[in-house]
Amino acid sequence: MQELFLHYFFPIRINLPYTILCMIRTYSLWLCSFLVCLLFFQCNTDVKKNVEFITVQNGQFIKNNKPYYFIGTNYWYGAILGSDTLGGNRTRLIRELDFLKAIGIDNLRIMVGAEGPDFQPFRVTPALVKEPGVYSPKLLKGLDYLLHQMQLRNMCAVLYFTNNWEWSGGMAQYLNWNGYGEYVNPNLEQYSWNDFYNYQKQFYSCQPCISQVNHYIETIITRTNSITGIKYADDPTIMAWELANEPRPMATDNFEPFIQWIKNTSAFIKKLDPNHLVTTGNEGEKGCSESIELFETIHAFPSIDYITFHIWIKNWGWYQHQNADSTFPQALQLVQKYFDDHVAIAKKLNKPMVLEEFGMARDQEMFGPGTPTTLRDAYYDFCFNQIAQSVAENGVLAGANFWTFGGFTQPVKEQNYWKPGDPYSGDPPQEEQGLNSVYPGDSSTMRIILKYNQLFNR
């Protein structure tokens, strides 16, 4: 640096007395050091000025003093990609973040980590939580790396802790760890979905299970990023903490334990971290045993900052690809009613609301990249237009995270389901790979996403 400085300020070689030359060199070193410090200070100041915590004011998200509306995506495997272990691929991660940013996506919904023994059938491997209180250092650093790369791109993360469902261990894994018997995996022949529901619903009354999840939550929230040196609780890259992916009471006789878990866990997070937003991750009426009243109750707590809901037209029997011509229009009518019913609750509670999961397979339920997406594009456009109307009205419906971004990969040929060592895509291990994934080459879908993000960010 000294030589560059001398060359820049003294390009003509001249003969000077030795003492004067030493003085010039000393001065140049001092000035260079001063300029470097000034530049560093300015960069840090700019970051602090330009990045603030996302807040809620009068039923809207506020980001950098402006209402924040968005089209984002689910990127649940992002922290695994950022790790230096099985499934890690930082080159791919960087490429995908750049791609998402280029189409206007700055909001990613991400799984903090899976729970339970590795290499279980139809489950995410590797797990972050190896056993209660034991966490994978490599996967923690993977989350650090992901958040750092998102920070560089001015993106924000919604991080969910555990899972109602079996594909990442989730709540049921804590029951297994605490003596409630063999893990009930409904993807195996010996178990039904009814068996899983009856098993999983015990979580909300299992105090050791809840304590272990709280330890997990506290470990993450109080963590300091090993790359940036920023505490998670102080990092504006994180938009919100989410209690779980799709927490459900699992039975109508289990409402009270479920309500108490939502109330107590959200308050626990707020006590640990008053900077960030907190939400449930719930699906809405369908995730509350068909009770819109329960949905309102769990989102009315002061420790819940905004409302979530999900829509699954195939899973809920609203749409069948074999009868697309008749069932798709009917499904859109039901989707509209689901929007209207839940927006009414959000207005009543004066809290913003996010459609944080919705998805649809390709035409005729084909899985491969490059196959037609005509109906899915129409469905995406229909849902995104709901947010556009809300934007025009400064309304409470604030965003949507489609399910899901498949990344720069594709399903393994002649293999329906994911296996450890396969590249991750958006479809979890228990679902056919390519089922709901949106790939970068799906240009018609990407144009729709870009169109709405440009509309929202004029």
N, C-alpha and C positions, 0 to 999 in steps of 0.2 A: 504494500500500500504506500509506503514511504517513497519508493521509486516512482510509482505512478503519479503521486502528488508532485514530486520534483519535476518530472517530465512535463506535467500539465502546466505548472506555474513557471517553470524555467526551461522552456524548450530549447533555448540557445545555450550551447555549452560555452561557459566563460571561466576564466581562471580567477578564483577568489582566494583571499588569505584563508588559511586553515581554520582560524578561530571563527571567522565569519561563516564559513561553510558549516561548521559544527552548530552555530547558532540557528542557521536556516534549517538544518536537519532536525534540531530539537523542536523548533517552532512548528515544523511540518508535522511531526509526530503528535504534538499536542493538538494541533488544529484537526488532524485526521480523527483523533480520538474523540474530540468534541463533536465533530460532524456525525460520527457513527452513533454516539450517545443521543444526539438530537434526533437523528433519524429513528432510532429505536423507540425513543419516548413518543415521537409523533405517531409511529405505527400503532403503538399500544393505545395511545389516546384515541386514534381514529377507530380502533376496534371497539373501545368502550363507548364511544359516541354513537356508533352505527349499529351496535347490537345490544338490544335490551331484552329483558324477559317479556314474553308474551303474557298479557294480562286479559282480564275480562272486565268490561265496563258497560253497564246498561244493555246487557244481552248481546254484546259483540266481543269478538277477540280484537285486541289492540296490539299492533306490532309497530314499533318505531313511531308511535303517536298517530297511527292510521288504522282504520278498520282492516282486518285481515280475513280475506276469503281465499280459498285455495282448492285446487284439485291435486291430491297427493296419491300415494300408493302404499300398499302393504309390502314391506321388504323385511319380513320376519327373520330371514337368515343372514342379515347384513353383518351382525357381530361375528358370526361363524366365518364368513368370508374374510373378515379383518384379522382373523387369528392365524397363528403359526402352528397349526395342528391339522388333523384330518378335516377336510372340507374347506380349509383356508385357501384364499386366492386373492391376495391384495391387488395384483395387477387387474384382475377382473373387477374387483370392487371399485377401483378408481375409474375404470372405463365406464362402469354402469352409473356411478354417481355423476360423471360428466354428461352422460347421455340424458339422464333424468333432468339434470339442471337445464340442459339445452331445450327441453320441451316444456319448461316452466315449472317443473315439479320441485318444490322445496320442502315438502312435508312428508316424512316417512314414518310409518307405524312399524315398530321393530320389537321383536321378542328379546328380552334381556338374556334369557338362556333357558335351556331345557333342564329337566330334573330327572334323576334316576340312573340306574345302571346303563352303561352303553350297550349297544348291539341288541337291544330288545326289538322284537318284530314290530314293524309299522311305527317306529318311534325315532325321533331326531337323535342322531349321534354325531358328534360327542355331546355329552351333557355338561352344562356349566356346574350344576349342583350335583356332586358325586354322591353325597349322602348329607344328612342334615349338618349344616355348619362347615362343610368341606367343599371348596370351590376350585374350579380349574384356573390356575394362574394364566394359562395361555388364552383361554376364552375371555377372561377379564381384560387382558391386554387387547384382545380382538375388539371388544367393545370400546376400549380407549381409542384404538386406532380408527374405528368407524366414526366416533364422535369428532375426533380431530379432523378427519377428512371432510365431514359434513360442515364443521366450523369454517374450514377454508373456503367452502362454497356457499356460505350463508344459508345453509339448510337447517331444518329443525326436526327433532325426533320426538315421537310419542312412544315411550318405552313401557311395555307391559311386563309384569313380573311372572305370574304363573298362568295356568291354563285350566279352564273347565274341562277340556277334552284330553283324550288319551295320547295324542300324537307327539306330545313333548313331555310326557310324564305327568306334569300338572298336579292338581290337588289330590288326585287318586294315589299318586306316588307317596305322598306324605302319610296317607292311610296305611299303605303297605309297610312303610318304615316304622309305623307305630302300632303294629300288631293287629291290624284289621284283616289279616288274611292275605291270600294270594292276590296279586294285582289282577283286576278284572279288565281284560282287554277285549272290547266287543268286536274287534277285527279277527279274533280267533274263533274257531268253530265251536268251542265249548261254552262260549259266552254270548249272550244277547245284549242288545242295547238296553233293554229293561234291567238286566243284571247290572250293567254299568251305572245306570241312573240310581239304582238302589244302593250301590256301593259308594258312589261319589258323593251323594247327598250327606253322608256322615261327616264329611270334612268340616262343615260349619259348626258342628258340635264337638269336634275333636280339639281340645285345648292344646295338647302337645303339638298337633299339626299346625295350628294357627301360630303358636309361638315360634316354630321353626321357620314358617314363612315370614314372620316378622323379623327374625334374625337375618334372613336372606335380603329382605327389603332394606333393613338398616345397613347391611354390609354394602349394598350398592349405593344407596343415597349418600352415605358418608365417605365413599371412596374418593380418592384423588387420582385424576387421570395421569397415568405414568408418562404420557407424551407431552401434554400441555401444562401439567402442574396445576390445573384448575380442579377444585373440588366439584364433584357432580352437582352438589346442592347449589353451587355458585355459577353453573355453566348455562348461559342462555341458549346454547345449542339444543338443550333439552326443553321442549315445549311443555311436556306434561308427563306425569307418572300415571300409569293405568293399573288398577288393581289386578286385573286378570284378563285373559282373552275369553270373552263371552261367559262371564260368571252367571250361573243359573241356580235357582233354588232346587231344581231337579224334581220337585214334587209340591203339590199344593199344601201338604201338611208340614212343609219345611220353610215357610215364609219367614217366621220370626228369627230363627238362627241366621238365615241369609241376610235379613235386614240388619241385624246386629253386626255381622261381619263387615258389611259394606260401611256401616257407620263407624265402627271402631278402627278398621284398617285405614280408611281415608283420614280420620282424625290423627292416627299414629303417623302417617306420612306427612301431614301438615305440620305436626309438631317437630318432626325431624327437619323439614324443609319448607319454610313458608314462602320461598321464592317462586316455586313452580306450581303450575296448575295440577289438579288431581281430577281424575274421572274414573268411571266404573269399567268400561269395556263391554257393557251389556248390549244385547241385541234389540231391546225394545220389548214390546208386548209379547212377541214370540219367545223371548228369553226370560219372561216372567210368568211362565205357565199360563199364558193368555190373559194376564191381569194387567190392564193399563194402569190400574190404581197402584199396584206394586211398583211398576216402572216409575210412576211419579214419586212414590215414597222414597225410593233409593236415590233419586236424583235431587231431592229437595234438601238434603243435608247441607249445611254451610260449608262442610269440608269437600263437597263435590262441586267443582267450579263450572263444569259444562256437561252436556248430555251427549250420550252416544246411542246410536242404533245401527242395526245391520239389516240387510234384506237378501234373502236367498230364495229366488223364485223356483228353482228346481227342487231344492231340499224340502221346501214347504209344500210341494205338490201343486204349485200354481202354473208351472210350465212343463211340458213334455216335448222333447225335441222330435219325437215320432209324429206328433200332431201339432207342429209349430204353427201352422196357419190359423188354427182355431184357438190354441192355448196362449200364444204370445200376446195377442190383443187383450185377452182376459187378464193375463198376468199384469199388463201395464195398468189396467184399471185398479187392481188390487195394490200395486205398488203406489199409485197415486193416493189411495186411501190411507196406506201405511204412512206415507209422508205427512198427509194432512193431520192424521190423528196424533202423531208425535210432535209435529211442529206446534200444535195447539198446547201440548204440555210445556214445551220449551218457552212459548210466549207467556204462559201462566207463571212459570218459575222465573222468567226473565233471564234465561241463561242461553248462551249459544249452543248449537247442536251440530254434530258431525255424523254424516253417514260414513262410518269408518270401515265398513266391509260391504261390498256387493260384487257379484261376479256372475259370469255366464260362460258356458262353453261355446266353442265355435259352431258353425252351422253343422247340423246333423251329428253334433258331439264328436267331431274329429279332433285329434290331439296334436297333430304335427304343425310346426310353424309353416306359414305359407298357405294353409288351407283357409277357406272363406270365413269371414267374420261379419257377415251382413247383419244378422239379427243382433249380435252382440254390440256392434257399432250403434245400431238404433237404440238399444237399451242404455248404453253409456250416454248417448246424447240426451235421452229422455231424463235420466237422473241428473246429469250435469245442468240441464236447463232448469231444474228445480232450484239449484243453487244460484243460477244466473238471475232468476226472478227475485230471489231473496236479496241478492246484491243490489238490484235496482230499487228495492224497498228499504235498504239498510236493515234487513231482517235478521232473524235468529239462526236460520239455516246457513251455516258458515263454511262448510267444506265437505269434501268426499274423498275417501281413500279407496280406490278400486282394489279388488282382490283378483289378480295380484300381478306384480312384475316378475316375469320369468327370467330376465337377464339374458346375457349372451351365452346361452346354452340351449339345449333341446333334449327332448326325451330320448332315452336309450332305446335303440331299435329292438323290436320284439321283446320288450320288457315293460309291463304296465306300471309297476310300482318301484319307488326309489329303494335303493339298497346302500348301506354304508360304503363310502368311497365314490359313489356317483356324484356328479356335480349337483348342487342344490338349484332348484328352480322354485317358482312360487307355490307349487302344489305340495302340500305336506306329504309325509311318507305313506299315509293311509289312503291317499287319493291317487287316481290315475295321473301320471305325469303328463302335463300339457292340458289338463282338464279346464282350468280357469286361468292359466298363465297367459299374460300378454307379453309378447316378445318384441324386441326392438324393430324387427322386420315387419311387424304388423302396421304398415304405414297408414292405413285408413284410420285405425284406432288412435295412433299417435297424433294424427292431424286434428282429431276431435279434442284430445287432451290439450294440445297446444293452443287450439282456438279458444277454449274456455279460460285457460290460464292467462292468455293475452288479454282477454276481455276483463278478467278480474283485476289485472294489474296495470290498467291504463293510467 
